[in-house]
Amino acid sequence: MSAARTTTPANGARPATRWPGPVGFVAVGVLLLVVAPLVLSPFRLDLLAKYLCYAIVAVGIYLAWGRGGMLTLGQGVFFGLGGYAMGMHLKLADAGEGNLPDFMVWSGVETLPAIWGPFRSPAFALVMVVVLPTVVALILGTLVFRQRVRGAYFAVLSQALAAAFVILLVGQQGLTGGTNGLTNVQFFFGLDLYDPTQKRIVYYVAVGALGLVFLAAWQLTHSRFGKLLVAIRDGEDRVRFLGYDPAVVKTIVYALSAAMAGIAGALFVPVVGILGPADLGVVPSIEMLVAVAIGGRFSLVGAVGGAILFNYGSTVLSEQWPSGWLYLLGGLFIAVMMWAPRGLAGLLADGWAAVRHRWPGRAGPAGPTAPVSPAAATDGASTDAAGRPAETTVGVGGAKP
């Protein structure tokens, strides 16, 4: 018993929509690593590095929301945990051995707080960038998913966590920098962040991190674990009846998305040179989600592209219309949600499916193929009756369709 519909061509050939994947990945890599540093000014290159940090967060949201159905409105918390872990080490390194970070001096702190001491070690800081958000997500996921909290209730809970996190940061002026946060970061593991040539290395690190995170998410998506995750999203009770524990799967993926957000936050600090509560609260968390929704939450490429386009649009619109760019951005989001609920990736998939349907003989060297659903063209997957990707369905006894 299965609700899945295959999209394999009748002649058994591989669908033509999949072959450009590796080529596209390499092409984008060349654009980011070679072309962008040559044509962009140092200021614009820094902005692109900032967009790439948000793209790393988008990969985690894609896994948690697009594949797992967990509406995460609190990714700013994990972004902040990773960012503050890195920022604490960088501020201590800037201050020098035996000295206090500048904001502590201004706040009247006389001795370094005990919690800051271990972050003098770069190895400890790098480990905490991943461990801190992962542990928090594991604890929260275990408590929440065991109680079968999901949907809007989980979204509100994660949003409340982001709000509480900001209140905690603001209230600890001598420990976290308060409202201003960690500012004026000057060096990143020996690199002078005020030297455009040296800071370009930070951009390359951001590109490499995004590439690795992207490949990891791609592998997970196309693994058996990834298909189980989609099955839980589309029929959690059915999966539970077959002997799987959805709470464990969802907690693992939620922790993985948190780790990705922590990595993004850690890179954000040297890229921007500042990290404060304004970058981590409810509004930034919602913006991260909106970016993925615009790009297409069912598509890994769409989520990454949406994060970059959304933040680029924010920059351009704010430069052209300083007093009204938020309204324009909101209107764009509403338009996409009304006419393209699967995001821009869904629109592109619709267009490609229409072209293949109109000229089936030109789809590829294998000849005419069966029409592919829009979401399937996006991720190489089929859809269910509601139009959602359903590349995985659970049958009685795990039988194949």
N, C-alpha and C positions, 0 to 999 in steps of 0.2 A: 504494500500500500504506500503510495507516494504521490505528492502533489507536484513533483519536479517536472519540468519540461526541458529536454535537452536542446541544444542549439548546434549540435554537430552536423555538418553537411551530410547529405545523403551518400556522397561518394567516400565518406570517411576522412576527407582532407581536413587539415587543421584550419580553423576559422581565420579568415584573412585579416581580422581586426587585431590579431595578437602579434604578428611578426614585427611591427615597427617598435615594440616595447624596448628591447635592448638598444636599438638604433636611436630611439628618442632619448633614452637615458644618457647615452654617450653624447648626443648632440647638445642636450641641455648642460651637461657637464662642461663641454667645450665653451659654450656661451658664458657660463658663470666663471670658469677658471681662466679663460684666455681673452675672450672678447670684452667682457664687462670691465676688467681692470684697465684695458686699453682705451676704451671710449668714454668711461665715466670719470668725472672729477672725484677727488678724494671725498668730498662731502656727499656726493651721490652714491659713491661706493659704500660709505658708512651706512647710508640709509638702506641700501640693498642688503647689507649684512644684517641690519635690524629686521628687515622683512623675512630673511631666512631663519632668524631665531623664532619668529612667530610661525613660520612654516613647520618647524620641528614640533611645536606645540600642536599644530594642526594634524600632524601624523598621528599623534596620540589620541586626539579627539576623534579622528576617523575610526581608529580601532575601537574606542570605547562607545562612541555614539553610532557611527555608521554601521559597524559590524556587530556591536554588542547591544545596541539599543539603550545604552545608559546616557541619559541627557545630562552631561557634566557641565554645570554652571559654576564650578569652583576651581578650574584649572589654574587660576591666578595664585592659589595657595601653593601649589607644587612649583609653579614658576618662581614664586618668591622664595621658597625654601632653598631651591638650588641656587638662586641668585644671591641670597644673603650668605649662603655657605661660601660661595666664591668671593663675594664682596668683602667678607670679614677677613679672609686671608690676604686679599690685595691691599686692604687698608692697613693691616698690620705690617705688610711688607713695605708699603710706602712710608709708614711712620718710622721704621727702623727698629733695631733691637733695643728693648728697654723703654721705648717711647709709646705714648698713647695715640690712637687715631685722633685727628683734628677735632671731630665733633664731640668726642669725650672731653677734651680740654675745654672746649667752649661750654660744655654742660656742667663743668665742675667736678668731673670724675677724677679721682686721685690715683686709684689703682685699677689695673686691668681686671674686668670681671672674669671669674673663673671659667665661664662658658666660652670665653674668647681664646683662652690659652691654647687649647689643642689646634686651633686654626692657624697657628704660626707655621705648622707643617703643611707644605703643599700637597703631600700625599694624602694626609688626613682630609684636607679640604676637598680634594678631587673625589675621594670616596664618599664624603658626606653630600656632595652634589647629587649623587644618585641614591644613596641610602636613606637620607632624611625624607624626601618625598615618597619613596617607595614604602618605607615603614609606616608613615602616616596613612597612605592609601590602603595598605594591607590591614591596618587596624580598623579604619573606617569601613572598608569593604566587608571585612569579616562581621562587624557588628550590624551593618545595614543589610547586606544581602542574605545573611542567615535568617533575618526576620522577614525576608521576601518583600522588602521595600523596593519599589521600582516606579518608573514613570515620573509623573509630576512630583511625587513625594520625594523621590531621590534628588530631583533637580533642585527643589526648594532647600533640602538639607545641605546639598553641596554649596548652594549659594549662601546660605547662612554661615557656613564654615568660612567662606571667603570674607564675609563681613566681619566676623569675629577675629579673623587673622589680622585684618587691617587695624581694628581697634586695639589689638594687643601691640602691634608695632608702633602705633602713634603714641600710646601711653607709656612707652619705655624710651624716653628721650636719651638717657645716658647709655642705654644698651644697644639700641637699634638706630639711633639718629632721629627718632620721632617722625614728624611729618616730612622732613627733608630727606630722610633715609641716608643711604651711603652715597656720598657725592665726591667729586674731584678725584676719581681713580686715575692714577698717573702711569702705573706700570702693570704689565701682565706677563709674569714669569720672565722678567728681564727686558721685555719689549717696551719701548717708550711709546705710549699711546698718543702723544702729541707730535710724533714724527709720522707723517703720512706713509713713508716707505715701510717703516716697521709695523705700523698698524695694519697695513695691507695683509700681513701674515695672519692677523686675527680674522680677516675676511675669508682667507683660504681655509682656516680652521672651521669657520661656520659652514662653508660649502661642503667640506669633507664630513662634518658631523651630520648635516642634512642628508647627504648621500648614504651614509651608513644606516641612519635611522630609516630612511626610505626603503632600502634593500631589506632591512630586518622586518619591517612591516609588510612588505611585499611577500616575503617568504612565509611569514605567519599567516597571511591572508590565504595563501594557496596551499597551506598545510591542512592536515586532518583536524588539527586543533582549531584552525580558523573556520573551517566548515562547521565544526561543532558550535563555535561561538555564534555563527549566523543561525543555526538551528535553534539555539536558546533564545535568540532575539525574536524569532518568528513563532516559536512554540515552546516556551519554557516548561510548561506543565508536561507536555508530551515527552520532552527530553528527560525530565525527572522520572517519569514513569518507566523509561527504558533503562534506568539504573545509574544515570549520570547525576552529578551534583552541580547544578547551575551556579550555586553560590561560589564554589571554588573557582570555576572557570571565569566568572565575572570579576571576582576579586583579583585574580592573576592579571587579567587584561587591564583592569582599572589601575593596578599598581604599575604595570608596564607603561601606560599612558602618563602616569604621574612621573615616572623616571624620565621619560622623554621631555616633559615640561620642565623638570629640574635641570636637565642638560641645556635646554634652551635658555632658562634663566641665568645659568652660569655664564653662557656666552654673551648674553645681553649686557652684562656688567662691563666687560672690557670694550664692547662695541659702542655702547652709548656713554659709558663713563659715569653713570649714575643709576641708582635703583632705589625707589621709594614706594611708600604705600599706594601712591597714585597709579603705579604700574601693575598693582596686584589685586586690586579690590574687585567689587562686583561688576562694575562697568567694564574694565578690561577683560574680565572672564567672559562676559556676555559678548564682547566684540570678537574674542577668539572663536566663539561658537558661531556667531553670525558669519564670519569669514569662511568657515567651513561649509555652512549652509549655502552661501552664495556660490562657492566653487562646486559643491556637490558632495554631500556627506557619504554617499555610497561609493565614491570613487577616490582612490588614494591620490591619483594625479589631480583630480578636481579639488581635493582638500588642500593640497600643497599650493596649487595655482590660485585657489580662492584666497588663501592667506596672503600671498604676495600681492595679488591684484587689489584686495581690500585695503591693505595698508598703503600701497602705492596710491590708490584713489584717495585715501584719507589725506595723504601728503599733498597731492595735487590740488584737491578741492579746498583744503585749508589755505593753500597759498593763493588761490584765485578768489575765493570767497571766504574770508576769515570769519565773518559773522553768520554765515548761513550754510557752511559746508556740512554740518551735521544733519540738517534737513534734507539736503541732496543725497547724502549717504543713506539716510533712513528711507527715502523714497526709492532708491535703488534696491534696497533690501526687500521692501514691500513688493516691488515689481517682480523681482526674481521669485519670491515665495508664491505670488499669485499665478504667474504664467510659466514658471519653471521650478516646480517643487523639488525636482532632483538637482537643481542648481545648473550652473553653466555647463558642467560636464554632461548633464542629461540633455541639454539643448544640442550640444555637439553630437552626442550619440544619436539623437533623433534625426539630425541632418544626415549623418553618415548612413544610417539605416535606410533613409529615404533614397539616397543616391544608389545604394546597393540594390534596393528594390526596383528602381527605375532602370538601371543598367546592370543587371545581374552578371552579364558576360564580362564586365570590366572589373569585377570585385577582386580578381586575383588570377594567378596562373592556373589554379585548380578548376576554373570554370564556375558556372552558376552555383550559388549556395543558397541554403534556406535563409529566410529573413531572420535577422537577429534582433531581439528586443532591445530597446534603448539602454536599459540598465546593464544588459548583458554586454553590449558594445562598450560600455564604460569599464567594466571590470572583468570581462570575459565570463559572465555568469548569466543564468536565466532569471526570470522574474516569476513572482506568484501572481495570483489573480488581482491583487491590489496594486501591482506595478512595482513592488519592492524587489530588490535582488533576492533570489531564492535558490542560489546555486547549491544549497544544502537543504535536504529535507530528511526527516527521520522516518523510516519505515519500521514495521513490526519486525523485531529481531535484527534490525540493522540491515535489512535486505536492500539491495540496490534497486533503483527504479527499473 
